C-alpha cells in the first residue's frame, strides 16, 4: 500500500507522528497546519523540560517554522537560522524528533544548527548576525551555477544591531530574487502590533500582480528625464515606507514586505508563497512574533524563558541547582562594583550580555556609567579605546568566544596605541552544553601574542578579586583577566583586595622532582596531581603563574633549574602558555641541560558539547592526565618501575 494511502487511514494519528521530514509536512492541507503547530509547540516544551536549553526563542517561531518548511522546498531551498537558539522546532520537523531529548547532552544533538547533523542545516550557527551573509553566499553560488533554489535567512531584530548584517544587506542585490530575509521581530522594537490591515497590505505588496505593475512603473520611470525619474523613485519608496515602515531596508536594496503576524498562519502562508514566486528581489519579510508564545510561564517570565534548566511542564518551575559557591561572573560583578565606588572614572561596557556578564548589577548602581552597545563587539572594543584615550577606565566585559569577533579592534585600536582598556573575559575555557561554538579556547593565544598586553587568569574567586583590583589600578596599557563559566571553589573572598605585581606568579606547594606550572582554574587539579605524585615518591612543586603575559621569568627559570620535569597546564589552545614557556626555555638555554618540558592544553580540535568535567577529562587536563604526563616524561609507571623493566 502506498504511504499516502496508509496515512489516510490514520485520521487520529498525531500529525507529528506522520511527519518525518518536511516533504511529509507539505502533503498536508493548509488547514491542518494549525494543529501541526500546536503539536510542535507541545513537543518542544516537553523536550526542553527534560534537557534544558533555549526555549523562548523556539516557541516564538513555531508557526514560522511550519510555514517556511511548508512553502519552501527544503533542503533544496536553503533555510538558514541566525544564532540557532530558535531551531529546536526546526530539528523536530527535519528528521531529528527521535533524538530531540538528547539536546545539548553528550553525544546528542547540538543546541544550534550544525552542518554535520543534517542536510536541513546547510550552515552552522551559534554566533549572531551571520545568516544573511551565509544565505547570500548560497544564493549567489546557485545563480552562478545555474541551479534552482532560494536561500532564506531568518534573523532576529536583536541581531540587526551587529554591523555584519548590514554589510551583507549592502551586497544583497547580487543575489537577485534568490535571497529572502525573514526579519523575526520578537521584541516589538521595530514595528507596532500588527493585525488584519497590515497583513492584507503585506499580502498585496508581495503579490505577483503588484510586483509586476511596480516593475513596469519603474521601467517607465527610468525612461523619463532624470529629475522626474528620481522623484518618482523617491515617491514610491516613501509612500511604501510610510505604509509599512520599510524605508531603511528599501534603501539597502531590499523589497520590503510587512509587518506580518508571525503566529497567524492565514497571514503567513500567502505572503511567503508570494515571496517564493516573486521575480523581484532580494526581499525582506518583516514578521512580528512573541518570544515564549503559547506557553504561559514563558510569556510571563521577564526573559521569556530564553535559557532554562530542566523544568516542570505544568507549573513551569525550573529545577534549581543545589546551593553552592558563587559563580565567577557574580564575583567579578561584586568586585567591579567595589572598585567603581572608589573610582568614578571606571565605566563598564557589554555587548548585549548585561546579565550574562554580571554588568546588570553595575548598571543598577551606576546607570550613567554602564553601556550596553548591542551585538556589536567590534564597536564595544573601539568605544572602550576611545574612553580610555580620554582618561576613563573602561572595563569591557565580553565572553571569550565573542571577543574573537573584535580581534582587529583589539590589535589595531587598543594594543598598538597601548590604551588601558580592561578586558573581563567571561566563559574562558570549555563551557559544557554549548559546545565548540561558545568555548573560550583561544583568548590566551590571541591576546598573549600581542605586544603591550597583560594577560591574567584567575585560579579561584579570591584571585579574581585581586585581579579586578589590579586591573582597576593599571593605567600603563591593555590588561585582561580570564575566568570560567560556573561556580567557584568556595574559597573565602578577601576583605581587602591586593594589587598584584605585574608578571609575578606564586608557589602554592613545594617539591623537589616535578614542577607543575598552572594558569587558571586547573590549579585545583594540579594540586590533586601533586598529592598523587607525592604518594609515588615524586615531590611536586605547584606554581600558580597568574600571568600568561608577561611571564614570571625568574620563577620559571628557578623551577626549571631545580626540577627534572616542568609541566605547563592551561585551559586554552596550542600557542598559549605552553608555547611561551617553551620559547623562554629555548631563548635562555634551559633545555641545554636535558630539562624535560611538557605542555598540557586543549587538544587541536573542536570539542563537542558535554558536561564540563567530561570535556576536561577528554582534553587530558585532569589530575589523572597530569600524573600520566609526568610519569611518561620520567619513563615510569604508577608502580614506580621504569618502562621496560618488567619486560
Number of C-alpha atoms within 10 A of each C-alpha: 5 6 7 10 9 9 13 10 9 11 8 8 11 12 22 19 9 13 20 17 20 23 16 16 24 18 11 15 9 14 10 11 20 17 13 20 24 14 17 24 23 15 19 22 24 17 22 24 22 17 18 22 22 21 28 26 24 25 33 27 30 28 26 28 24 23 27 21 21 23 20 21 17 22 18 15 19 23 26 27 30 26 21 25 22 27 24 35 26 28 26 22 22 23 17 19 22 10 13 24 20 19 22 24 20 17 11 16 20 24 26 26 27 18 13 11 14 15 15 24 23 23 21 21 22 20 19 23 28 23 29 29 19 19 29 28 18 23 28 20 13 17 18 9 9 9 11 11 20 26 28 29 24 28 24 25 19 18 24 17 18 20 15 19 18 17 13 20 21 15 14 28 19 17 23 18 23 28 28 29 24 21 22 25 25 22 14 13 10 14 18 10 12 16 13 11 10 19 21 16 18 25 24 17 21 27 19 17 13 13 18 14 11 15 14 12 15 16 12 12 17 15 11 13 9 11 9 13 17 13 12 17 15 12 12 13 18 15 13 17 16 10 13 19 20 25 19 12 18 17 12 16 18 26 23 26 28 26 26 30 24 26 22 16 20 16 19 23 21 20 25 24 18 20 26 21 12 19 16 18 20 23 28 25 25 26 25 28 28 21 24 26 22 18 21 13 17 20 18 12 13 9 12 22 22 19 14 20 19 19 19 14 17 9 9 18 14 14 13 9 8 6 7 10 15 15 18 26 26 20 21 22 21 18 20 25 19 14 18 20 12 10 14 12 15 21 24 25 27 28 25 19 18 21 15 17 25 22 28 18 18 23 20 11 14 17 13 11 17 22 21 17 18 18 23 23 26 21 17 24 30 19 20 27 27 17 18 25 16 10 13 19 27 26 26 27 28 25 28 25 21 23 24 17 14 16 18 14 20 23 17 12 18 25 22 16 14 21 25 30 33 28 26 28 25 26 25 27 28 28 23 23 23 20 25 19 19 21 26 29 28 21 25 28 19 16 22 23 16 15 15 21 25 24 25 29 27 26 23 23 27 22 21 25 27 19 27 30 20 19 28 22 14 18 18 13 19 25 27 27 25 25 28 27 20 16 17 21 17 13 12 10 16 12 8 9 18 15 16 16 8 18 18 17 23 13 15 11 15 14 18 14 19 26 28 30 29 29 26 28 24 21 25 16 18 30 20 16 23 26 17 19 22 15 11 14 11 18 20 26 22 24 24 24 28 27 24 28 26 18 22 18 16 12 15 20 15 10 24 20 14 15 19 18 24 26 22 23 28 26 29 25 24 19 15 24 29 25 15 18 24 17 12 17 19 12 10 12 11 18 16 9 8 9 17 17 20 19 21 24 22 24 16 9 9 13 19 21 27 21 18 17 14 14 22 22 14 14 19 19 22 23 21 15 19 26 20 17 18 27 21 14 16 16 13 16 16 14 7 13 12 14 13 9 7 6 4
